[in-house]
Amino acid sequence: MPYFGTDPNKVVMGDYHIASGYLYTHAMNECLHNHPVPRTLAILSQCRVELSFSLDRFWFCLTGLKKDVYYDVYGLEAGDYLEIFDRFRVLAQSAVAANGYRADIFMVMEEDVKQMAVLFSAAGETACSPEELAGQIDALGQQVYERDLFGGDCRYRNVTALSPPLSGFAAIREGYLLTRRLNDLSFFRMDGGVITAGRVEAQRSAADYQTVMEGCVRLCRALDEGDRTECRAALEDLFLKLLRGSYSVSLLRDTLSYCKHMLQVRCTARGLMDQVDLERLCDADRYLRIEECVQALWKTLDTVGAAIERQGRFSRAVLNAVYYIRIHCAEDLSLPDIAAYAGVSPNYLSGIFRENTGFSVRDFITMVRIEKSKALLSGGARVAEAAEAVGFYDAKYFTRVFKKHTGVSPVRYRAQAGG
């Protein structure tokens, strides 16, 4: 029987054994990693590994849950997941043989990946197409996970990616890299079925940066107008239609970057920054499915929408002015500087600011400073420290202003707050 020597184009006739367990998995994973072909072949030769599939024409199928699902979501350690994998592997091997194929099946072992590789080729007359076989493997994996892991949780499902026909030893790694990229696209559409490059291209929409940014502007406008129904519709259209159809991670990251800046301005202006972690919220790597982006963003957008209902709508100039004041409240603020940031004249800002907020610009600055100083005093800051941190450099003057707005002195407020 043949096994590999050191020449990638030749096999050697002679004694052999089929390596199994750790050595077999290690040898096959060497095929996937970025190692020189001669080195990988040397390992295979030393292990005397016989490949079950034919290198002349084969398919690479990558299937199974990713580590960030089974570990982070369901809390499975690697050993527990390997037990599930073994049950899955037996079923997959039976499906391969029953349909007239031969396959090597092993666990892909990388830091962020523990999935099942099925490298298969026709053994003669086959009962189904390679894509249909991959579909059977996908369904078997889903059955195993539903029985042993999901427990009725339908957020996630087994994901299976299939390469086009491949040939040659070096194509093992090429097939892995291709199917892993395809597998990652399940973020956009985790709805069952085998992912192939052809299917992705057939489903890909014409969404580009301009159309996505137009969707972002629509979302922002709806939020500022306080129309939560339109805001939710704009959010879903942006993520579940435009971005989902694009299959573009770069467009997703651009959109989340836009949302981060847009929400930073509005959450700051509305005094909500202590209620949201925008770094985490807008981190694309945090999410496993695009629907999770929508759910997380909507929670924050809805909170901002509720604040707009309570506080009233702000014009764009007032929104920018309020944001600037809250960010720079510890500095020596002037109306001309604030108006310049807002992009309007000082006289115009004075009128529209009072109309939108009910306060003059100067009174609003004082109110923001008092709010921030109360938080600092509650946290244990000394009166002088709190005063300087919010732009009061005369502690006595700060005490008079604080008492005027709160009814108590800073020292008494600090004591009552337990600071």
N, C-alpha and C positions, 0 to 999 in steps of 0.2 A: 504494500500500500504506500502511497506517496506522502511525504512530509517535506517541509521547506528546508532547503539548504541556505547558502548565503547569496545565491543568485536569485533576484526577484522574478526572473523569467523562467526559472527551471524548478522542478521538484526532484526529489531523490527517492529512488526505490530502495526499500530495505525495511529493517525492523522499526517499529514506531509504537507509541502509545498516545492515546488522546488525553492530554493534560486536563485536569478538572480542578474545581475548587479555586483557591486563591491563585495558584500558578497560572491556571488557564485564564482567569479574569485579568490578571496582571498582564499576561502576554497579549491578550486582545486589546486591552486598553493602551498598550504601547503603540498599537496600530493607529489609534485615534489621536495621540498626542504629537506634538511637533518634534519628533525625533527623526534622525536620518534613517532612510529605509534599510541600509545594511545593518544598523544596530538593532532595529526591530526584528529583522529577519534572523539575526543571530539568536535573539531571545526565543523566537519561535522554534528555531532549530534545536536549541538546547533543551527546550521543553518537549520537543518532538510533537508539536501540535499539528494535527491533521485538520484542515478546514473542511467542514461539511459542505459548504456551498461552493459553487464554481466561480473562479475569478474571471472566467471568460465573459459572463453576463450575470450580474446580480443586482439586487436592490438593497438599500439601507433603510430600515424602518426604525424610528426612534419613538418609543412609547412610554407612558407611565407618568406619575406625578413628579413634579419637581420638588427639590428639597425644601424650598420656602413654603410649599403647601403642606407636605406631610410633617415637617418638623415645626415650622412656625405656627401653622394654623391648627393642626391636629395633635401636636405634641409627641410625635413618634420619634424615638431614637432610631439610629441607623439599623441596629439589630432587629428591632420590631418590624421595620419596613422591609428588611431582607426576607423575613418570614412570609410576608405578603407577596413579595416578588417571587419567591420560590413557587408559590401556588399559581401565580400568574404565568410563570415560565412553563410549567407543566402543561397548562391549558393551551398556551401559544404553540408549544412544540407539537401537540396533538393536532391542532388546526393546520399547521404547516404540512405535516405528513399526510393528513387526510386529503389535502388538496393537491398533492403531487409535487411538493417542493421539498428542498433540503435547506436547513438553516443552522447557523450558529447563533445562540442566544446567550447574552451575558449582560451583567450590570455595568453600565458606564460609571466609572468612579472618578469624579472630580470634586473639587471643594464645594461648588454650588450645584452640582448635578449628580443625581443618582437615579438614572432612568434605564430602561431596558432597550438594548440594541438587538434587533433581529435582522441578520444579514442572510438573505435567502436567494435561492436560484431554483429554476425548474429542474426536477429530477427526470422528467419525461413528459408524458401527457398530463396537463394540469386541469383541475376542475374549475378554476376561476382565474381571473386576472390578478396581477400583483396588487393592484389597488383594492380589489375586492378582498384579497387575503388580508391586507393591512386593515381593512374595515372590520373583518372578523376578529383580528387581534385587538383592535380598539374596543370592540364591544365586549370581549372577554375581560379585558382590563377593567372596564367600567363595572361589570358584574362583580368582580372581585372587590373593587373598592366600595361599592354600594353595600356589599355584604359584610366586609371586614373593617371598614373605616368610616364611611360617610355618615351612617346612622340617620338617614333621611335628610342630611344637609345637601342641598342641590346647588350650592354656590359654585362648586368646582366639579370637574369631570376629568376623566382620562383624556389625554391629548396624544395623538399619533400623527407623526410626520413621515412622509415617504419620499425617497429620492427618485429621480429618473433612472433608467438602466445604467449601470456602471460596469467598468471592466478594468482589471489590473490591480495590483497590490496597493499602489498609492491611492487608488480611488476609495479605499476603505476610509481613510481620513477625510477625503473630499466629501464623501457621502455623509459622514458624521457632521462636518461643519455646516453643510447645506441643511440637513434635517434639524440641526439645533437652531439655526436661524429661523426656519419655518416654524419650529415648535414655539419659539419665542413670540411669534405672531398670534398665538392663541390668546394673548392679552387682549387683542381686538375682537376676537370672535371665538369664545369658548363654548360652542354650541353643538359639538359632536361632529362626527365625520372625519375623514382623513385629510390632513393638510398637505397639499402638493404645491409646487411652484405654479403649475398651470391653473389650479383652482384659485390661488391668491390673485393671479393676474386677471382671471375672469371676473372676480368680485371687486377688484380695485376700482375705486371711483376716480373722477378727475379732480378731486379736491387738491388745491395747492395752497401755498402760503397766503396768497391774497384772499381766497375764499374763506380760509380759516380765520384770518384776521377780521374779515367782515363779520363772521359769526361772533368773534370776541366783542366787537364793537356793539353788536346787537344785544349781547348779554349785558354789557356794561350799561347801555342806555336803559334797558328794562329795569335794572337794579336801581339806577338813580331816579327813575320815574316812580319807584315804589310799586311797580306792577309785578307782583310775585308770580302770578299765573304766566305772564309772558316771560318772566325771568326763568322759570322752570322749563318752559318750552324751548327757549333759546339755549339753555344749558344742554338739554337732551339732543337737540338738533346738532349742536356743535360737537358733542362727544360721540353720540350714538349713531350719527349719520355721517357727518363730514370726517371726523377723525377715525372712526371705525372703518369707514370705506377707504381711507387713505392707506391703511397699513403702514403708517410712517411714524416711527418713534421720534424722529427729529421734529415733526410737526406737533406731536404730543408734547414734547418738552418746550417748544416755543409757546404753545397755548398755556401750559401751566406757568411758564414764566410771566406771561401777560396777566394771568389770573392773580399771581402772587403780588405783582405791583398794583394792580387794580384794587385788590382787597386790602393791601397794606394802607393805601390812601384812605379808603372808606372805613376800615376798622379803626384806624387811628383817629380820623375825624369824628367818628361816632363814639369814641371812648371804649372800644371793644377789644383792644389789643391784648388785654390780659385773659381773654376768653378763647384765643385761637393761637395755634402754633403754625404760622404760615410756612416755615421751612419744611415741616413735616407734611403739612397739607398739600403742598405743591411739589413734592418729591415724587417723580414718576416711578422710581424704583421701589416705592413703598407699596404699590398696588400690584395685584396679580391679575385683575380683570378690569377692563375699562369701565364697567358698571360701578366698580368701587370708587373710581374717581368721581363719578357723578354723585354718588351717595354722600361722599365726604364733602365735596364742594357745595352741594345743595344745603347741607346742614349749616355751613357758615353763611352762605348767601341768604338763607332764610332768616338767620339771626340779624344780619345787616338790614334785611327788608323790614323786620319787626322794629328795629331801631329807627328806621326812616319814618315808619308810621307814627312812632311816639314823638320824635323830634321834628318831624316835618322835612319836606324836600329841600335840598340845597341846590342852588345854581352851581354850575361848574366853577365859577369864580369863588363863591363862598366855600365850596368844598375844598378847593385848593388852599384858601386862606385859613380855614380851620385846621387843615392838616399841617400847614406851616407853623401855626401858632402852637399846636400841641408838640410838635417836634422841637421847636426852638424856644419853648416857654421860659427856659432858664437864662436866655440871652436878653440883651437890651433891644426889645422889639419896637419897631416904628411902623406907623401906618404906611408910609411910602414903600418900605421894604416888603411888607406883607402884600400890598397892592401890586408891586412889581412881580412878585412870585405868582400871584393870581392872574396876572396879565391884564389888569384893568387900572383905571386911574384911582387915586386915593378917594376922591369925592364919590365916584361911582360905587366903590367898595363900601364906603361908610353907609350909604343908603341901602344897598342891596343886602348888606350883612345884617343890619337891624331888621330888615323886612323878613329875612329867612330865619334868623335865630332868636329874635326878640331882644338881643343885647347889642350894645355898642361894641366896637372892636376892643376898646380899652377895657370895658367891663368883662368881656369874654376872656381876655388875657388874664385878668385877675382871678376869675372863676377857675380857669384851668390851673393856675398856679396854686390856688388854695386846695383844689382836689388832689393835686400831686403831693402837696405838703402833708395833707391828712394821711395819705398812704405811707409816706416816709415816717411820720410820727408814730403811726400804728406799728410800724416795723421796728421801732426802738431808736430812731434818729433823735439826736438832741435838737433843741429848737434852733440854735444857730446853724447847725448843719442843714436842717430842713429848709430854713429860710434861704440860705445861699444856693442850695440845689435847685430852687425854683425861681431864682432871679431877684430875691430880696437881699440886699447887702447891708441893710440896717435891721437888726433883730428887733429893735423896739418898734420900728414902723411895721415890720411884719406882724408883730404881736397885735398891734392895733387893727390892722386890716383883717387878720385871721379872726379876731374876736367879733369884729363887725359882721363878718359873713357867717360865722358858726355859732355865735352866742357864748362861746367859752374861749379861754386863753389857750395857746398852744400847749402850755405845761399841763393844764387840766385835761385837755383833749388827749394828750399822750398818756396820762395816768388812767383815764377812763377806758382807753383802748387797750390798756395792758402793755403798752410799749416800753 
